[in-house]
Amino acid sequence: FFHFSFDFQQIGFYKHGIPSATTLFFELHHLDEIEAKQAGVSSAGHYVRLVVFAPCPAVTTASKGSAEILCNGQAYRLGFHPDSDFVPYDKFKYHLASRVEETGSWDELCAFE
């Protein structure tokens, strides 16, 4: 829906797909000048980051591919901002607003009353 793309590198994901225990979330960061430099972004400000917690590799290579614990937290780059894990907040908001403008709001799509 929002055209977010990312790639899972663990071998178990290729064999079994994304396990049911995988959790995706967005973090909002305010980076000062020093943190921005360390993160490799151009200036201080607000940034959004996609983080995925995935099952341990030993679990994802098991025959069933399911997991009961999450141990690998990793940031992924979003397809519309491939230069950095940190997406400027304004760019993130613009991307979401553009997609909603193209598709309609969630209540229009789901005929929510």
Disulfide bonds with the S-S distance in Angstrom:
Cys56-Cys71 2.06
